[in-house]
Amino acid sequence: MEAPDRKIEPTPDTAIVWRENRLWLLDQRYLPAAADYLALNSAAATADAIRNMVVRGAPAIGVTAAYGVVLAGREAFASAASKWKQRIGPGLEKLRQSRPTAVNLFWALDRMQSLIDDLPEAENPEAALLREAVAIHEEDVAANQRMGALGASLIDGPTGVITHCNAGALATGGYGTALGVIRSAHAAGLIDQVFADETRPWLQGSRLTAWELLQDGIPVTLLTDGAAASRMSQGGIGWIIVGSDRIAANGDVANKIGTYGLAVAAPTSTIDMQAVSGKDIPIEVRDGNEVLSCGGRRIGAEGAEVWNPVFDVTPAGLVDAIVTEKGVVHSPNAKKMRELMEE
Ligand code: MRU
């Protein structure tokens, strides 16, 4: 692993950093045991980092892919300055193929492609591409802060909440979607305890969400995924607050497998109005070895087969509220989602 010239402080809000003309990603596969950065110099390496979960979480994947396009532009211009628009194609395609469910990836790539279409063929595109990637990154943080305030205003606390997977600063450009709401509500005295599902098989809850919350001084209790319903039945849980990887036009919500979300926080870049319902959302199925082993040790019985879908769809009818930076959609349906997106 390459070390940056000046050390980057490993915090949830500095998980994606552009420095020294390279993209630095805090490697989320090894947190919290190790907090090391990977330096990326190419679109192919960026696509691999997304596929292999160095970076994960829908908005974070989008922001990373945008920086990946900067690297693709540099490579294309270096290989044939006058033909860079043709040469950038394969790099963009690698990024597009990296993961299928989080729509923020495709949203960010489409936005970068629109810029590419407008840029002159004869000039080095790197500076313009970098400005756009930084804008996507900064807008995501601002959207999360706005969602934090809007989401917190729904909470009548102090109460406990349950969250699933990791929808914090690590999963976004910074601050977090669901954890952004939790952060804002905790700061306002509206949340007194967070219960985090451990989230098998990648353990985003126990490794990442707990790490983030504790750095902020927010008390967190870990639950095995199967314990969430029992914890709810004991009372004191005002809300389930989760993020999303893609929201369909009718309000159906795809998020980490095991999500039974009653409230969702996600930027509008997560909403896919082309997906009429959750049935149109492609659900990623990953390698069975992720379930058969834990922490590098085989735990599953020899010979057992595995089905490892990593997202599920919560029907709109089970969702109390979708919080976006444009506003809150209560009891979402197709009409309300259309109105939100037409604003
Ligand atoms: O497989 P992952 O870790 O990329 O899945 C992430 C999630 O499911 C998050 O909850 C979702 O992306 C919302 S992040 C703000």
Residues whose N, C-alpha, C, O or C-beta is under 5 A from the ligand:
A	BS01	MRU	R56 G57 A58 P59 H164 C165 N166 A167 A171 T177 Q204 G243 S244 D245 N255 K256
